[in-house]
Amino acid sequence: APQEQLPAATDAELRGLDGDIAARAAELQALQQLCRHMEGELRDLNSSMTTPEMRGEIEALRKDCASYAEKLERIKSATNHVTPEEKEKVCREQQLFRREWRRRKRMATELLDAILEGYPKSKKQFFEEVGIETDEDHGVVLPA
């Protein structure tokens, strides 16, 4: 719009308008900050559980607790406990099997190393051709 027809504003009017703009900008800043604060509070409230949901959660946890207590009581009252002799027997057998596993693995490794001395290709290629699968291929670790 052409502004030549409008009266020219004085310096005092311009300063007054600048003051109004600054005051309204400060008010806008304060309102925006208040709005952000209230939006954050609303997000917190929306993400929290309601009273009926909380009561349901408490009831479910009480049922779980009761079932676990019952299960624990059944385990404590069970008469088929493992005797120390049986436990010792199982430990000895495990130790025997572990020792045998180590011995057989060492023998197989020595045998394969002897074969690979005269083999022109790599160890990996030999294993693929023969179809050997190692413990490491399957992620099996010898127990301590």
Buried (B, 14 or more C-beta within 10 A) or exposed (E): EEEEEEEEEEEEEEEEEEEEEEEEEEEEEEEEEEEEEEEEEEEEEEEEEEEEEEEEEEEEEEEEEEEEEEEEEEEEEEEEEEEEEEEEEEEEEEEEEEEEBEEEEEEEEEEBEEEBEEEEEEEEEBBEEEEEEEEEEEEEEEEE
